[in-house]
């Protein structure tokens, strides 16, 4: 593991060199200042902007650059000058002409250009076909890019190709607003990765599991080997998170090839921090009459025994109704199992599956079981039917287990323009289980019924929503019971205000011999809510217990402030104890909908707190 960690660290250092193939053509930019946001995929530049395509004797200068990377659509503003250079057949410059404009729009590589002059009337010169692409063009400031980004880069020179790959010079990366190690040359955006072997930077992220992490991507594309791998370097100690302080996580899927077909697949998961690994080797093949697969799994962790398992699977094809399948699993001297199964498609809507399995375990105890199971499914226009049967015998103790079940469900019935729906289902369950030297048998048929409504409108804009369900279970052990559930909700909305009164009643009646035992439980909720999706949301709830006495009061509130800052609060007050059970008041800041930082006071923790969360 130590040698492997050193190898990964060396590989990650090589990433900083950003070695890659050169694209056929680039757009080259120079200026006083550029900033690129990895989250927004947007670039801004200012001061002595110069654009020079690789092809064409043209050079463009201006003061400000706005560039959307996704479509390679950009605008240059302020004292725009277009320099056209004429050369003789020997490549020597003979003359330079300069044209002045107020703005210049460009798209793609090589760029299509549209020049604009603002006079008494707007004059446009160049490729008018690109004009629609700028109808909703956004111009973002450096402050906006920094505010909405978890990762951004500042530099003074860069180039971009048609694959949206950006290579910059004199680069300072910023993670969560903090500067990191300056780089003389760095590929700040990989772009469309070519289908060849490469090592590339992915992103910088924070989570409550890994802490701060830097991710890389390793693609292998060789004649006899291919694969896709992720490498993550994580730091937990600085953020006080549980688990290993720091480490490297390597995961990937790779394959050895033979005539462009996968001969051996390798799945790998290595974690240097937890000192654990998981390795899976597999080979699969699809032939004319059968398909098969073999796999070997090995996994381990420090101070724990290594787990090794071999699995094989063979399926016979080209049979009209049957698809026989054989599976074998062997856990190196501890256990093994083999299983035969086949699905049988009798009719279009009728499926039957049968299987038999023998499993032996020789670990701290001896177990040898034989299982036979079958399942049937049938779907019709008015109902659906499913059935399962299982027979299991312990060959060591000579004990037998049996289970059987049938479920019949009618398709939902709808009335009054789908305002009312009715669901009816019935079931039958049978089980026979060993109990000491005897066998305990249980038979349980039952019935489920539910009636629901989308709601009825009442005077003054009130809406009444009822619901009723009924469940009954017969039991041969004299434990029959019946459940009734009722709910009634009265709702009213006025603009951003919504109020509701919700009442529920649950009753159970249990029959035992001659007697019938019953119980009821009810509760009532009064909900008052103010909701403005753009700015705030407040909910005040009063909960009344089984005796319809006020038991607790809860309040939840959120208020969006400026710059993605949100004020949130939650409290729970118990009237019986006359005290706050929970009280939390905090501010939270969201960065690019990925990372959330919370800070405030919690009564449950009895202290002020700061949390880092991922969304």
C-alpha positions, 0 to 999 in steps of 0.5 A, spaced: 500 500 500 505 504 501 508 503 494 502 504 491 500 511 495 507 513 492 505 512 485 499 515 486 502 521 489 507 522 483 502 521 478 498 527 481 504 531 481 505 530 473 498 532 472 500 539 474 504 539 467 498 538 463 501 534 458 496 533 452 495 533 445 495 539 441 489 541 438 489 543 430 487 550 431 486 555 437 484 562 439 489 565 443 488 571 448 492 576 452 490 581 456 491 584 463 486 580 467 482 574 466 478 570 470 474 563 469 469 560 473 469 552 473 462 552 476 459 557 471 463 555 465 464 562 463 470 567 462 471 574 463 477 579 461 479 586 462 485 591 460 488 590 453 485 584 450 488 581 444 485 576 440 489 572 435 486 566 431 491 561 429 489 561 422 487 568 418 491 574 418 487 578 423 488 580 430 482 583 434 484 588 440 479 591 445 478 593 452 473 588 455 471 580 454 465 576 455 466 569 453 461 563 454 465 557 454 459 552 452 458 555 445 464 559 444 460 565 444 464 572 446 463 579 445 469 584 446 467 591 448 471 598 448 475 601 443 475 595 438 480 595 433 480 589 427 487 589 424 488 585 418 495 583 415 497 582 408 502 578 406 506 576 400 507 569 397 513 569 401 509 570 408 512 577 409 508 583 411 506 588 406 501 592 409 496 593 415 489 596 415 486 598 422 478 598 422 475 601 429 468 599 432 464 599 438 463 592 439 465 585 436 461 578 436 464 572 435 463 564 435 466 558 434 473 556 432 475 558 427 471 564 429 465 567 425 465 575 426 460 580 427 462 587 428 458 593 430 458 600 430 453 605 434 452 611 430 445 614 428 443 607 426 446 601 429 451 598 423 453 591 423 458 588 418 460 581 418 457 574 419 449 576 420 448 568 421 451 569 428 446 574 431 441 570 434 446 566 438 447 573 442 439 575 443 440 572 450 447 573 451 449 574 459 454 579 461 457 577 468 462 581 472 468 578 476 464 579 482 459 575 480 463 569 478 467 569 484 460 569 488 457 563 485 463 559 484 467 554 488 473 554 484 475 559 479 482 561 476 485 568 474 491 568 469 493 573 464 494 569 457 490 563 455 488 559 449 481 555 447 480 550 441 474 547 438 473 542 444 473 548 449 479 546 452 482 552 455 490 552 457 492 558 461 499 561 463 501 564 470 495 561 473 492 562 480 487 557 482 482 559 488 478 554 492 472 557 496 475 564 495 482 562 497 488 562 493 492 556 492 499 554 489 500 559 483 502 555 476 506 557 471 502 553 466 495 549 467 489 546 463 484 550 467 478 546 463 480 539 459 474 540 454 472 534 450 477 529 452 480 525 446 479 517 446 486 516 448 490 515 454 491 521 459 491 524 466 486 530 467 484 534 473 476 534 474 474 538 480 475 541 487 469 539 492 467 539 499 463 534 503 461 532 510 464 525 508 470 526 504 472 534 507 476 537 502 478 533 496 481 534 489 479 529 484 483 527 477 481 523 472 485 517 469 483 514 462 487 508 459 486 507 451 491 502 449 491 497 444 490 491 449 488 495 455 482 500 456 479 503 462 476 509 466 479 511 473 477 516 478 483 519 483 481 523 489 485 526 494 481 528 501 483 532 507 478 531 513 483 533 519 482 540 518 475 540 518 474 536 524 471 530 521 470 523 523 474 517 520 481 517 517 485 524 517 487 524 509 488 519 504 487 517 496 481 514 494 482 510 487 476 507 483 475 505 476 474 499 471 479 497 466 479 491 461 484 487 457 482 487 450 482 481 445 480 483 438 477 489 440 473 485 445 473 485 453 477 479 455 478 480 462 474 486 466 477 489 473 474 493 478 478 496 483 477 500 489 483 502 493 483 507 499 489 509 503 486 512 508 482 507 511 487 501 508 482 498 505 481 495 498 476 491 493 478 488 487 473 484 482 476 480 476 470 478 471 470 475 464 464 474 460 462 471 453 455 471 449 455 465 444 450 462 439 447 458 444 449 460 451 452 466 455 457 465 461 460 469 466 466 468 471 468 473 477 473 473 482 472 478 488 477 480 493 476 485 499 480 486 505 481 492 510 486 493 516 485 488 522 480 484 518 480 477 514 480 478 507 474 476 503 475 471 497 469 469 493 468 466 486 462 466 482 460 463 475 453 464 471 451 460 465 445 461 461 442 457 455 439 461 450 435 459 444 430 455 447 422 457 445 419 458 452 425 456 457 431 460 459 435 455 464 440 458 468 446 455 473 449 459 478 455 457 482 458 461 488 464 458 492 467 462 498 474 458 499 473 453 504 467 457 508 461 456 504 459 454 497 452 454 493 449 452 486 442 454 484 438 452 478 433 457 475 428 458 469 423 463 467 417 460 463 413 465 459 406 461 458 402 467 456 403 474 454 401 476 461 403 470 465 410 469 467 412 463 472 419 463 475 422 456 478 429 455 482 432 450 486 438 452 490 443 448 495 447 452 500 453 449 505 456 453 510 462 451 514 464 457 518 463 457 525 457 453 524 455 447 519 449 449 515 446 445 509 440 447 506 436 445 500 431 451 497 425 450 492 421 456 490 416 458 485 413 465 483 407 466 478 405 473 476 398 475 471 396 481 469 389 483 466 385 489 464 381 489 471 386 485 476 393 483 477 395 476 481 401 474 484 403 468 488 409 465 491 411 458 494 418 456 498 420 450 500 426 449 505 429 443 508 435 444 513 439 437 511 443 437 518 437 438 522 432 435 518 427 441 519 422 443 514 420 450 512 414 452 508 411 459 505 405 460 501 402 467 499 397 469 494 395 477 492 389 479 488 389 486 487 383 490 483 385 495 478 383 502 482 376 504 480 375 511 479 368 515 480 366 523 479 371 525 473 376 521 477 375 525 483 374 519 488 378 512 487 377 506 490 382 500 491 380 493 493 385 488 494 385 481 498 391 476 500 392 469 503 398 467 507 400 460 509 407 458 513 409 452 516 415 453 521 419 448 525 418 450 533 422 445 537 420 438 536 413 441 533 411 445 527 407 451 528 402 453 522 399 459 521 394 461 516 392 469 515 387 471 509 386 478 509 382 484 505 384 491 504 380 497 502 381 504 501 377 510 499 380 517 497 378 523 494 381 529 491 377 534 495 370 537 495 369 545 494 365 548 499 362 555 500 367 561 501 373 557 498 374 552 503 376 545 500 374 538 504 379 532 503 376 526 506 380 519 506 377 512 509 381 505 509 379 498 512 383 492 513 381 486 516 386 480 517 383 473 519 388 468 523 387 461 525 391 462 531 385 466 533 388 473 533 383 476 528 383 484 527 380 489 523 383 496 522 379 503 520 383 509 519 379 516 517 382 522 515 379 529 514 382 535 512 379 542 511 383 547 507 383 554 505 388 559 501 388 566 500 394 569 496 400 567 500 396 564 506 394 557 507 391 554 513 388 547 514 385 543 520 387 536 519 384 530 523 385 523 523 382 517 527 385 510 527 381 504 530 383 497 531 378 491 533 381 485 535 377 478 536 380 473 541 375 467 543 368 470 545 371 477 546 372 483 542 378 488 544 378 495 541 382 501 541 382 508 538 387 514 537 386 520 534 390 527 533 388 534 530 393 539 527 392 546 526 397 549 520 398 556 518 403 558 513 405 564 509 409 562 503 412 566 498 417 562 493 422 567 492 423 570 499 420 567 505 416 561 508 413 560 515 409 555 518 406 555 525 403 548 527 399 546 533 398 539 535 393 536 539 394 529 542 389 523 543 385 527 548 384 533 543 389 537 548 394 542 546 401 538 546 406 542 542 407 548 538 412 548 532 415 553 528 419 553 522 421 559 518 426 561 512 427 568 509 432 569 503 436 575 504 441 578 499 447 574 496 444 567 497 444 568 504 438 565 508 435 566 515 432 560 518 429 558 524 426 552 528 422 551 534 418 546 538 415 548 545 411 543 549 405 546 553 405 540 558 412 541 560 412 549 559 419 549 555 422 549 549 424 542 546 428 545 540 430 551 538 435 553 532 436 560 529 442 560 524 444 563 517 446 559 511 450 561 505 450 557 499 455 556 494 453 555 487 448 550 489 453 545 491 456 547 498 452 550 504 455 553 510 450 554 516 452 558 522 448 559 528 445 557 535 442 550 537 438 549 544 439 541 543 447 542 542 447 548 547 452 552 543 453 556 537 455 552 531 458 552 524 456 546 519 459 545 512 454 541 508 453 538 501 447 539 497 
